[in-house]
Amino acid sequence: MKKTASLISVIMLLAVFSYAQKNIPNTLTSTDKVYGLSKFWQEVNYNFVYLEKIDKKMWENAYKEYILKVQETKNDYDYYRELQRFCALLKDGHTNIYMPNILEPLTFNTMFGEYRLFLKNVDGKVIIERVNESKKDEITIGSEIIEVNGLSTAEYLDQNVKPFISSSTDYVLEDIAAYSLLKGLEDQTYTIKIKSPKNKIKIITIKHAKTEETNVFPPFKNDSLFEMKWHQNDILYIALNSFGNNKINREFEKNLPEIYKAKGLVIDLRNNGGGSTNIGTDILQYLTNDKSLHHSRYRTREHRAAFKAWGKYVTPNDTINNDWKKRSYLYYHDQMFYDFDYEPTEIKINKKRLVVPTAVLIGHNTASAAEDFLISADNQKHFTKIGERTFGSTGQPFLFDLPGGGRARVCTKQDTYPDGRDFVGVGIKPDVEIIPTVNDYINNRDVVLEKAIIFISEKLKL
């Protein structure tokens, strides 16, 4: 039975990849492909701030292996997929390969012609959290995808999805993989087995094609940059959904007369993927009585070619009580860093501050500059973080072009808490952990916000 099942799986997987390739660009020569791979490999070796954490032998052997792999790719899409697989070995959320713009319209994720499926990782399962309106009675929200093309969902993810995702944390890898489970090219076909919340099994075959229907169920929530809503007990909810546009600062300041009325605050950062650290800091300064904010410490790799050359001949014993040889050794082993001068950010505003019990909602999508916001707020005793761990990745990426119109970025800056604690690769932990369940999604409950309102209400009674 196992042999038969395996054979069926292989046949189905071959069918998946038999999609028409006539519309996929095939412009890159073998020289282009090796150059692009080598360009990325070179920039990682020279600039990647976490290179010391990578198994050097694995990385070198992988590069040699991929020289042949990339030359064997059939088209530009397959080439960039291999680059993404190579990049994923670094396991960093700020180090990525991006497809050329010309390839983006050819790839689909949620659209399957008559079907539209939005997927999410909940309780370690890939559930359907949203469908097109016309299919809401056929496919129940909260249903789990348990098989894809003859493989269990876990097997399919491990073989065909996760190897292409670069992530600093395992749980974000699971999230991205779940969302991308059925991502592919136009006409790519999947046979999926779905288990409803009532354990009813349904098998459907779907193919990537544009979905004309625009209405989805449940409808998307407001995704505006800045949201504000009053709750019971004079608790004000404020969603800061991005620090990528300083318009949010103007919105916040414009609403200050209303914000000052709050006896308790809920600051929602769950959908804030980052942007500029300064934008978040400009808002945070209104929510503290401190005279300064303690931001993250950061460092970057340092290069001095002659020291690296000398370091080849230095042993660990040679470095004892010898600063010159110690530096040479560290340069040679890519372990020499430049620590940026550290000075807390001085608060200069003369406007009224609002220091009240504050719940900060966080989750896996709270990333980068939003995490920097949390670092600066770490010592604010009136702040309580509620929800799930954050994305666990930030830094300053170096962006560069690749052959055929693609791009890559490499993280060049390592950030930590002011006292040196890591949050990259770990995530910022909530003070009160609330993990939504499948039933919460089925019932459209925001249990994190509910907990925050209760928590702040209790604080106000003290």
C-alpha positions in Angstrom: 0.0 0.0 0.0 2.8 2.4 0.9 4.5 1.8 -2.5 1.3 2.4 -4.3 0.6 5.6 -2.4 4.1 6.8 -3.1 3.7 6.1 -6.8 0.4 8.0 -6.9 2.0 10.9 -5.1 4.9 11.0 -7.6 2.5 10.9 -10.6 0.4 13.7 -9.1 3.4 15.8 -8.4 4.6 15.4 -12.0 1.2 16.5 -13.1 1.4 19.6 -11.0 4.6 20.7 -12.7 3.4 19.9 -16.2 1.9 23.4 -16.5 2.3 25.2 -19.7 5.6 27.1 -19.8 5.2 29.0 -23.0 4.4 32.3 -21.3 7.3 32.1 -18.8 10.3 34.2 -19.8 13.4 32.2 -20.6 15.9 35.1 -21.1 18.8 34.2 -18.8 21.9 32.5 -20.2 24.0 30.0 -18.1 26.5 32.8 -17.6 23.8 35.1 -16.2 22.5 32.4 -13.9 25.9 31.6 -12.4 26.7 35.3 -12.1 23.4 36.0 -10.2 24.1 33.1 -7.9 27.7 34.2 -7.3 26.6 37.9 -6.8 24.3 36.9 -4.0 26.9 34.5 -2.5 29.5 37.2 -2.6 27.4 39.9 -1.0 26.3 37.4 1.8 30.0 36.6 2.5 31.0 40.2 2.6 27.9 41.8 4.3 25.6 39.3 6.0 25.7 40.3 9.7 24.9 36.7 10.9 27.5 34.9 8.8 29.2 33.7 11.9 26.1 31.7 12.8 26.1 29.9 9.5 27.8 26.5 9.0 30.6 27.7 6.6 31.2 24.2 5.2 27.5 23.8 4.4 27.4 27.2 2.8 30.4 26.7 0.6 29.2 23.2 -0.5 25.8 24.5 -1.2 27.2 27.2 -3.4 29.2 24.7 -5.4 26.1 22.5 -5.7 23.9 25.4 -6.9 26.4 26.4 -9.7 25.1 23.3 -11.6 21.6 23.5 -10.3 20.9 27.0 -11.6 22.3 26.2 -15.0 19.9 23.3 -15.3 16.8 25.5 -14.6 14.3 25.5 -17.6 13.3 29.2 -17.4 13.7 32.4 -15.4 11.0 31.5 -12.9 12.6 28.2 -12.1 16.0 30.0 -11.8 14.7 32.5 -9.2 13.0 29.7 -7.3 16.4 28.0 -6.9 17.9 31.3 -5.8 15.2 31.5 -3.1 15.9 28.0 -2.0 19.6 28.9 -1.7 18.8 32.1 0.2 16.5 30.1 2.6 19.6 28.3 3.9 20.5 31.5 5.8 17.2 31.5 7.8 16.9 35.3 8.0 13.8 37.3 7.6 15.6 40.4 6.2 17.7 38.4 3.6 15.6 37.6 0.6 15.4 37.0 -3.2 12.7 38.8 -5.1 11.4 37.7 -8.5 11.5 40.1 -11.4 8.4 42.2 -11.8 7.6 40.4 -15.1 7.2 37.1 -13.3 4.9 38.4 -10.5 1.7 38.5 -12.7 2.3 34.9 -13.7 2.1 33.6 -10.1 -1.1 33.1 -8.1 -1.7 32.4 -4.5 -5.4 32.7 -3.6 -7.1 32.6 -7.0 -8.4 29.4 -8.6 -11.0 30.6 -11.1 -14.3 29.8 -9.5 -12.7 29.4 -6.1 -10.8 31.9 -4.0 -9.0 30.4 -0.9 -7.2 32.3 1.8 -5.1 30.1 4.1 -3.7 30.6 7.6 -1.6 28.7 10.1 -3.8 28.1 13.2 -2.9 25.5 15.9 -0.3 24.1 13.6 -2.9 23.4 10.9 -3.5 25.0 7.5 -7.0 26.3 7.8 -9.2 28.2 5.3 -9.9 31.5 6.9 -11.7 33.2 4.0 -13.3 32.3 0.6 -15.1 34.0 -2.2 -18.7 34.9 -1.3 -20.3 32.4 -3.6 -18.4 29.5 -2.0 -19.1 30.2 1.7 -21.8 27.5 1.9 -19.7 24.9 0.1 -16.4 25.5 2.0 -16.8 26.2 5.7 -14.5 28.8 7.3 -12.2 27.0 9.7 -11.9 23.9 7.4 -8.5 22.3 7.4 -6.5 21.3 4.3 -5.2 17.8 5.2 -3.8 16.6 1.9 -2.3 18.2 -1.2 -1.7 16.1 -4.4 -1.6 12.8 -2.5 0.7 14.0 0.2 -0.3 15.0 3.8 -0.2 18.7 4.1 2.8 18.5 6.5 4.7 16.4 3.9 3.8 18.8 1.0 4.9 21.8 3.0 8.2 20.2 3.9 9.0 19.2 0.4 7.5 22.0 -1.8 7.0 25.1 0.3 9.3 25.6 3.3 12.6 25.1 1.5 12.0 28.3 -0.4 11.2 30.5 2.6 13.8 32.5 4.4 12.7 33.2 8.0 14.4 34.0 11.3 11.9 32.2 13.4 10.3 28.7 13.1 6.7 30.0 13.8 6.9 32.7 11.1 8.2 30.0 8.7 5.1 28.0 9.5 2.8 31.0 9.0 4.3 31.9 5.6 4.3 28.3 4.5 0.6 27.9 5.3 -0.3 31.1 3.5 1.8 30.0 0.5 0.7 26.3 0.5 -1.0 26.6 -2.9 1.1 29.3 -4.4 2.1 28.6 -8.0 1.9 29.5 -11.7 -1.2 30.0 -13.8 -2.8 26.6 -14.8 -1.0 24.8 -12.0 -3.4 22.2 -10.6 -3.9 20.9 -7.1 -6.1 18.1 -5.7 -6.8 19.0 -2.1 -8.6 17.1 0.7 -10.5 19.4 3.1 -11.8 18.5 6.5 -14.6 20.7 7.8 -14.9 21.7 11.5 -17.6 18.9 11.7 -15.0 16.4 10.3 -16.7 16.1 6.9 -14.2 15.3 4.1 -14.4 17.0 0.7 -11.9 16.5 -2.2 -11.7 19.2 -4.9 -9.4 19.8 -7.8 -8.5 23.4 -8.4 -6.4 25.2 -11.0 -4.7 28.6 -10.7 -6.7 31.2 -12.8 -7.9 34.7 -12.3 -11.0 34.9 -10.1 -13.4 37.5 -11.3 -15.5 37.5 -8.1 -14.3 40.2 -5.8 -16.5 39.8 -2.7 -15.0 37.5 0.0 -16.4 36.0 3.2 -15.8 37.0 5.9 -15.1 40.5 4.4 -11.6 42.0 5.0 -11.4 44.4 7.9 -10.4 48.0 7.5 -6.8 48.1 6.6 -6.3 51.9 7.0 -3.0 53.2 8.3 -4.5 54.5 11.5 -7.6 53.4 13.3 -9.3 54.6 16.5 -12.3 53.3 18.4 -13.7 53.8 21.9 -14.5 50.8 24.1 -16.1 50.5 27.6 -14.6 52.2 30.6 -13.1 55.0 28.5 -10.6 52.7 26.9 -9.4 53.9 23.5 -8.3 51.4 20.9 -5.7 52.7 18.4 -4.3 50.6 15.6 -1.0 51.6 14.2 -0.8 49.4 11.1 2.4 50.6 9.6 5.5 52.8 10.3 6.2 53.0 6.6 4.4 56.3 6.0 4.8 59.4 8.3 1.2 60.2 7.5 0.5 58.1 10.6 2.3 60.6 12.8 0.1 63.4 11.5 -3.0 61.3 12.1 -1.9 60.5 15.6 -1.1 64.2 16.4 -4.3 65.4 14.8 -6.3 63.1 17.1 -4.4 64.0 20.3 -7.3 66.1 21.8 -9.4 62.9 21.6 -6.6 60.6 22.7 -5.9 62.6 25.8 -9.5 61.7 27.1 -8.6 58.1 27.4 -8.3 56.5 30.8 -6.8 53.3 29.3 -5.2 52.6 25.9 -5.0 49.6 23.6 -2.3 50.0 21.0 -2.6 47.4 18.2 0.6 46.5 16.4 -0.4 43.1 15.1 -0.6 44.2 11.5 2.4 46.5 11.6 5.2 45.1 9.5 7.6 47.9 10.1 9.0 50.8 8.2 10.9 53.6 9.8 12.0 53.3 13.4 11.8 57.1 13.8 8.1 57.1 12.9 7.3 54.8 15.8 9.5 56.7 18.2 7.7 59.9 17.4 4.5 58.4 18.5 5.9 56.6 21.5 7.3 59.9 23.0 3.7 61.0 23.7 3.0 57.8 25.8 5.8 58.1 28.4 6.9 60.6 31.0 10.6 59.7 30.4 13.1 62.2 29.1 14.6 59.7 26.7 13.9 56.4 25.1 16.4 53.4 25.1 16.4 52.0 21.6 18.1 48.8 20.4 21.8 48.4 20.2 23.2 47.5 16.9 26.4 46.5 15.1 27.6 45.5 11.7 30.5 43.5 10.2 33.8 45.2 9.8 36.4 44.5 7.1 40.1 45.2 7.0 41.7 43.1 4.2 45.3 43.1 5.6 44.1 41.9 9.0 42.1 39.1 7.4 45.2 38.1 5.4 47.3 38.0 8.6 44.6 36.1 10.4 45.0 33.0 8.3 48.2 32.2 10.2 46.9 32.9 13.7 45.7 30.2 16.1 43.4 30.8 19.1 46.4 30.4 21.4 48.2 33.2 19.6 45.5 35.6 20.5 46.0 35.4 24.3 47.2 38.8 25.5 47.8 39.9 22.0 45.3 42.4 20.7 46.8 42.6 17.2 46.6 38.8 16.6 43.1 38.7 18.2 41.8 41.2 15.7 43.6 39.4 12.9 42.0 36.1 13.9 38.5 37.7 14.2 38.8 39.4 10.8 39.8 36.1 9.1 36.9 34.2 10.7 34.4 37.0 9.8 33.7 37.7 13.4 34.9 41.3 13.7 32.2 43.8 14.3 31.8 47.6 14.5 29.5 48.6 17.4 27.6 51.8 16.8 27.8 54.5 19.4 24.9 54.1 21.8 23.0 57.1 23.0 19.3 57.1 24.1 16.9 59.1 22.0 16.2 62.4 23.8 12.5 63.4 23.9 12.1 67.0 22.8 8.4 67.5 22.6 6.8 70.0 25.0 3.3 68.7 24.5 1.1 66.9 27.1 1.9 63.2 27.6 -0.6 60.4 28.2 0.6 57.8 30.7 -2.3 55.4 31.5 -2.6 51.6 31.6 -1.8 50.5 28.1 -2.1 47.1 26.4 0.1 46.7 23.3 -1.3 44.0 21.0 1.4 42.0 19.3 1.6 39.0 17.0 3.7 37.2 14.4 3.2 40.0 11.9 4.6 42.6 14.3 7.9 43.1 12.6 11.0 45.2 12.1 10.4 48.9 13.1 7.3 47.8 15.0 9.7 45.5 17.1 12.0 48.5 17.5 9.0 50.4 19.0 8.6 47.6 21.5 12.3 47.7 22.4 12.1 51.4 23.2 9.0 50.8 25.2 10.5 47.8 27.1 10.9 49.7 30.4 7.5 51.4 30.4 5.8 50.0 33.4 2.3 51.0 32.3 2.7 49.0 29.1 1.7 45.3 28.9 2.3 43.3 25.8 -0.6 40.9 25.0 -0.9 38.3 22.2 1.8 36.2 20.5 5.5 36.5 19.8 6.6 39.0 17.2 8.1 38.4 13.8 11.7 38.2 15.2 13.5 40.0 12.5 14.8 43.5 11.9 18.0 45.2 10.6 19.3 47.2 7.7 19.1 45.3 4.4 21.5 46.0 1.5 19.5 45.8 -1.7 21.0 45.0 -5.0 20.0 44.0 -8.6 20.2 40.5 -10.1 20.1 39.4 -13.7 16.8 39.5 -15.5 15.2 42.2 -13.3 15.2 40.4 -10.0 16.5 41.8 -6.7 18.1 40.6 -3.5 18.7 42.0 -0.1 21.1 41.0 2.6 20.8 42.0 6.3 23.8 44.1 7.4 22.8 45.2 10.9 22.3 43.1 14.0 19.9 44.6 16.6 19.5 43.6 20.2 17.9 44.9 23.4 19.9 47.7 25.0 21.3 45.1 27.5 22.3 42.7 24.7 19.4 40.3 24.8 18.4 38.8 21.5 15.0 39.3 19.9 16.0 38.5 16.3 15.5 34.8 15.8 13.5 34.7 19.0 10.8 37.3 18.8 9.6 39.6 21.5 7.6 37.7 24.0 4.2 38.9 25.2 3.6 39.5 28.9 0.3 37.8 28.5 0.2 35.2 25.8 -3.1 34.7 24.0 -3.1 32.3 21.0 -6.3 32.3 18.9 -7.8 28.9 18.1 -9.6 27.6 15.1 -12.9 28.1 16.9 -12.0 31.8 17.4 -11.6 32.2 13.6 -14.9 30.3 13.0 -16.7 32.6 15.4 -14.9 35.7 14.1 -13.7 36.5 17.7 -10.8 38.7 18.4 -9.8 37.1 21.6 -6.6 39.1 21.9 -8.5 42.4 21.9 -11.1 41.0 24.2 -8.4 40.0 26.7 -6.8 43.5 26.4 -10.1 45.3 27.2 -10.7 43.0 30.3 -7.1 43.5 31.4 -7.1 47.3 31.2 -10.6 47.4 32.8 -9.3 45.5 35.8 -6.2 47.8 36.0 -8.5 50.9 36.1 -10.4 49.4 39.1 -7.2 49.2 41.2 
